[in-house]
Amino acid sequence: MAVPHLDLHADPIDLTAALVDVPSVSHDEAVLADAVEEALREQTDGFEVIRSGNAVLARTHRGLGSRVLLAGHLDTVPIADNVPSRRDGDLLYGCGTSDMKSGDAVFLHLAATVADPAHDLTLVFYDCEEIAAEFNGLGRIESELRDWLDADVAILGEPTGGLIEAGCQGTLRVRITTTGVRAHSARSWLGDNAVHRLAPVLDRLARYEARSVDIDGCVYREGLSAVRIAGGVAGNVVPDEAELDVNFRFAPDRTPDAALAHVREVFDGLDVAMELTDMSPGALPGLSHPSAAALVAAADGRFRAKYGWTDVSRFAALGIPAVNYGPGDPNLAHKRDEHVDVRHITEVTSVLRGYLTR
């Protein structure tokens, strides 16, 4: 496929549509990365541009005393008959319109059109965010090109509806296993039903009272949920093993170890086995940092907590304040009718232009 032309000086609404029209499902971002790289090399001034796999990185070296990093992923979830894009009034439909090609479009447009920035800029457009963490391009960049992630503040273009979403909650999953004795269901008294043994676990989940915590004015609400259950051998067999996957979304004031200890405490005393299967730390809001506070001011003080996990956690682990800020409604991400209100694209572009030049 020929490398499509992207006009970074065009209205970011039109640039969003152009990005959506280049399919870039995870692991298949090469064509879009080629287009982004070519556009940054040809249509921006003063940027060093490099390529890392299907990620494209660019930065200035103006010696301005502070650096703002703008990061967005190029990949999308699998297409669901929603490419190419289409517009209906103020709504632009298509795969990635909300998550997060509209954010990418804003960043690319600003890179080409901000003539007198107040900060040095770094742009990171990376691959494979929508799949397992082991493939996430930011992880590769951190290990191979660590200095490219240095900044006073990082802004991820995740869909936030035009509000700053600060920090993010951590997430962990455990697999709870019960065992019993297999028997013919016609003689069930000879067995011990492992599925039934999950009842006390489900009861504790049903009675669990989630904690809410206020950090820097952001209220994070935790949640402990059963997300998968499996068990059974055949229609006439009492099962001797059953599994339940439980997901804990925890506020960023808990460390991962503390979060796991809390989950173990919830199920303490039950005759079950528990295995940790996945864990990612949260990220504190960091809104008291001067660079982050200036962004909040530029957005008229509108911010809220980020409930889902995002790559701001990676930056927080590096000691870099990071926020989520982009067009699009996060509730529409990954949907067949995914769309973005184009007025949010215009608003976010205006706010970030003011922040980057102030």
C-alpha positions in Angstrom: 0.0 0.0 0.0 1.3 3.4 -1.0 2.1 5.8 1.9 -0.9 8.2 2.2 -0.3 11.9 2.5 -1.2 13.6 5.7 -1.7 17.4 5.7 -0.6 18.5 9.2 -1.7 22.1 8.5 -5.2 21.0 7.7 -8.0 21.4 10.3 -7.4 18.7 12.9 -11.0 17.5 12.3 -10.0 16.6 8.7 -6.7 15.2 9.8 -8.6 12.9 12.2 -10.6 11.6 9.3 -7.4 11.0 7.3 -5.8 9.1 10.1 -8.9 6.9 10.6 -9.0 6.1 6.9 -5.6 4.4 7.2 -6.3 1.1 9.0 -3.8 0.5 11.9 -5.0 -2.5 13.9 -2.5 -3.5 16.6 0.7 -5.1 15.0 -0.4 -3.6 11.6 0.5 0.1 12.1 3.4 0.2 9.6 1.6 2.1 6.8 0.2 4.7 9.2 3.6 5.0 11.0 5.2 5.6 7.5 2.7 8.4 6.8 3.2 10.0 10.2 7.0 9.9 9.9 7.0 11.3 6.4 4.6 14.1 7.5 6.7 15.1 10.5 9.9 15.1 8.5 8.5 17.2 5.7 6.0 19.6 7.4 7.6 20.5 10.7 10.6 22.7 11.6 13.3 22.0 14.2 12.2 18.5 15.1 14.6 15.5 15.3 12.6 12.6 14.0 13.4 8.9 14.5 11.6 5.5 14.0 11.4 2.6 16.5 9.5 -0.3 15.0 6.0 1.0 14.2 6.5 4.0 16.6 7.5 7.5 15.5 9.2 9.9 17.8 10.1 13.6 17.3 11.5 16.3 19.6 12.9 19.9 19.5 16.1 21.2 21.0 15.4 24.9 21.5 16.8 25.1 25.0 13.5 26.5 26.4 14.0 25.3 29.9 11.0 23.0 30.1 9.7 20.1 28.0 6.2 18.9 27.3 5.7 15.3 26.0 2.7 14.6 23.8 2.0 10.8 23.5 -0.6 8.9 21.6 -0.9 5.3 20.3 -1.4 4.7 16.6 -3.1 1.3 16.8 -6.8 0.5 17.1 -8.9 -2.5 18.0 -10.0 -4.7 15.1 -12.1 -2.8 12.5 -15.9 -3.5 12.7 -17.2 -2.2 9.4 -16.3 1.3 10.5 -13.5 2.3 8.2 -13.4 4.6 6.2 -14.7 7.5 8.4 -18.0 9.3 7.8 -19.3 12.5 9.1 -22.8 13.3 10.3 -23.2 16.9 11.4 -20.9 17.4 14.4 -20.1 13.7 14.8 -17.3 12.0 13.0 -17.7 8.2 12.9 -15.0 5.5 12.4 -12.6 3.1 14.2 -10.2 5.1 16.3 -12.1 8.4 16.1 -12.4 8.5 19.9 -9.6 6.2 20.9 -7.4 7.9 19.9 -6.7 9.2 16.4 -8.5 12.5 17.2 -5.9 13.0 20.0 -3.1 12.0 17.6 -4.4 14.5 15.0 -4.4 17.3 17.6 -0.8 16.6 18.5 0.4 16.3 14.9 -1.4 19.6 13.9 0.2 21.5 16.8 3.6 20.2 16.0 3.3 21.7 12.6 1.6 24.9 13.5 2.9 26.2 16.8 5.4 28.7 15.7 6.6 30.1 19.0 6.3 27.5 21.7 7.1 28.2 25.3 8.4 24.7 25.9 10.5 22.2 24.0 8.3 19.5 22.6 8.5 15.7 22.4 6.0 13.7 20.4 5.7 9.9 20.8 3.3 8.0 18.5 3.6 4.4 19.5 2.3 1.0 18.6 0.4 -1.9 20.2 -1.3 -0.2 23.1 -4.6 -2.0 22.6 -3.2 -5.5 23.2 -1.1 -7.2 25.9 1.4 -5.1 27.8 4.3 -7.1 26.5 3.8 -5.6 23.0 3.2 -2.0 24.1 5.6 0.3 22.1 6.1 2.5 25.1 7.8 -0.4 27.0 10.2 -0.9 24.1 10.9 2.8 23.9 11.6 2.9 27.6 14.1 0.1 27.4 15.8 1.2 24.2 15.4 5.0 24.0 14.9 6.0 27.6 16.0 9.6 27.2 13.2 10.3 24.7 10.7 10.0 27.6 12.3 12.7 29.7 9.9 15.6 30.2 8.5 18.0 32.8 5.0 16.8 32.1 3.5 14.2 29.7 0.1 14.5 28.1 -1.6 11.3 26.7 -4.2 11.9 24.1 -6.6 9.4 25.5 -10.3 10.2 25.1 -11.5 12.3 28.0 -14.3 14.3 26.6 -12.2 17.4 26.7 -11.6 17.2 30.4 -8.3 16.5 32.1 -8.3 13.1 33.6 -5.6 12.9 36.2 -3.6 9.8 37.2 -5.2 6.4 36.8 -6.3 3.5 38.9 -4.3 0.4 39.2 -5.6 -3.0 38.2 -4.9 -6.6 39.2 -6.5 -9.9 38.5 -6.5 -13.1 40.6 -7.7 -16.5 39.8 -9.6 -18.2 42.6 -9.8 -22.0 42.3 -11.9 -24.5 44.3 -11.5 -28.2 44.3 -13.9 -31.0 45.1 -14.6 -34.7 44.3 -15.9 -35.8 40.9 -19.0 -38.0 40.8 -22.0 -39.0 38.6 -24.7 -36.4 39.1 -27.2 -39.3 39.7 -25.2 -40.0 42.8 -24.2 -36.5 43.7 -23.9 -37.3 47.4 -20.8 -39.3 46.5 -19.1 -36.2 45.2 -18.1 -32.7 46.4 -19.2 -30.0 43.9 -16.4 -27.5 43.3 -18.7 -25.0 41.6 -20.9 -24.9 44.8 -17.7 -24.1 46.7 -17.5 -20.8 44.9 -20.7 -19.6 46.6 -18.9 -18.1 49.6 -16.5 -16.3 47.3 -19.4 -14.8 45.3 -21.2 -13.9 48.5 -18.2 -11.8 49.7 -18.0 -10.1 46.3 -21.7 -9.3 46.4 -21.4 -7.8 49.9 -18.1 -5.9 49.1 -18.3 -2.2 49.8 -16.0 -0.3 47.4 -13.8 2.5 48.8 -13.7 6.0 47.4 -10.7 8.2 48.0 -10.0 11.9 47.2 -6.5 12.7 46.0 -5.7 16.2 44.9 -9.4 16.8 44.3 -9.8 13.7 42.2 -12.2 11.1 43.6 -11.2 7.5 42.7 -13.8 4.8 43.3 -12.5 1.3 43.7 -14.2 -1.9 42.5 -13.8 -5.6 43.1 -15.6 -7.7 40.5 -15.9 -11.2 39.2 -15.1 -11.1 35.5 -15.0 -14.8 34.5 -16.2 -18.1 35.9 -15.5 -21.6 34.6 -16.3 -25.1 35.8 -18.0 -28.3 34.8 -17.0 -31.5 33.0 -20.2 -32.8 31.4 -24.0 -32.6 31.9 -24.0 -35.6 34.2 -20.9 -35.0 36.2 -20.4 -33.3 39.6 -17.3 -31.1 38.8 -14.2 -31.4 40.9 -12.6 -28.0 39.9 -13.9 -24.5 39.3 -12.3 -21.2 38.6 -13.3 -17.6 39.2 -11.3 -14.6 37.9 -11.6 -11.4 40.0 -10.5 -8.0 38.9 -9.6 -5.3 41.5 -9.4 -1.7 40.3 -7.6 0.2 43.1 -7.0 3.8 43.8 -3.4 5.1 43.2 -2.8 5.6 46.9 -2.4 1.8 47.2 0.8 0.2 46.0 0.3 -3.0 44.0 1.5 -5.1 47.0 -1.0 -3.3 49.3 -3.8 -3.9 46.8 -3.0 -7.6 46.6 -2.9 -7.9 50.3 -6.4 -6.3 50.5 -7.8 -8.8 48.0 -6.3 -11.7 50.1 -7.9 -10.1 53.2 -11.3 -10.0 51.5 -11.3 -13.8 50.9 -9.4 -14.7 54.1 -10.6 -17.9 55.7 -12.2 -19.4 52.6 -11.0 -22.8 51.4 -9.8 -21.6 48.1 -6.5 -21.3 46.2 -5.6 -17.8 44.8 -3.1 -17.0 42.0 -2.1 -13.5 40.8 -2.5 -13.4 37.0 -2.0 -9.7 36.1 -1.0 -6.5 37.9 -0.4 -2.9 36.8 0.2 0.0 39.3 -1.9 3.1 39.3 -0.6 6.7 39.0 -1.1 9.6 41.4 -2.7 12.7 39.8 0.4 14.9 40.2 -1.6 18.0 39.6 0.4 20.0 42.2 3.4 19.9 39.9 3.8 23.4 38.3 3.7 22.1 34.7 0.6 20.0 35.4 -1.1 22.9 37.3 -0.5 25.2 34.3 -2.3 22.8 32.1 -5.2 22.6 34.5 -5.4 26.4 34.4 -5.3 26.4 30.6 -8.3 24.0 30.7 -10.3 26.4 32.9 -9.7 24.2 36.0 -11.7 21.2 34.6 -10.4 17.9 35.7 -11.5 14.6 37.2 -10.1 11.2 38.2 -9.2 8.6 35.6 -10.9 5.3 36.5 -9.4 3.1 33.9 -5.7 2.2 33.6 -3.7 4.1 31.0 0.0 4.6 30.1 0.2 7.6 32.5 1.2 4.9 34.9 4.4 4.3 32.9 5.3 7.9 33.2 4.4 8.2 36.8 6.8 5.2 37.5 9.5 7.3 35.8 8.8 10.3 38.1 7.1 12.3 35.3 3.8 13.9 36.0 1.3 12.8 33.4 -2.4 13.4 32.6 -4.9 12.1 30.1 -6.4 14.8 27.9 -8.0 14.4 24.5 -11.1 14.6 22.4 -13.6 11.8 22.4 -15.9 10.1 24.9 -14.1 7.1 26.6 -17.5 5.3 26.7 -17.5 5.1 22.9 -14.1 3.6 22.6 -14.0 0.2 20.8 -17.7 0.4 19.8 -18.9 -0.4 16.4 -20.5 3.1 16.2 -17.4 4.8 17.7 -17.4 8.5 17.0 -16.1 11.8 18.2 -17.8 15.2 18.6 -15.7 17.4 16.3 -16.3 20.3 18.6 -14.1 18.5 21.2 -11.3 18.3 18.7 -11.4 22.1 18.1 -11.6 22.8 21.8 -8.7 20.6 22.8 -6.6 22.0 20.0 -7.3 25.5 21.2 -6.5 24.7 24.9 -3.3 22.9 24.1 -2.2 25.7 21.7 -2.7 28.2 24.5 -0.8 26.0 27.0 2.1 25.3 24.7 2.6 29.0 23.8 1.9 30.6 27.1 
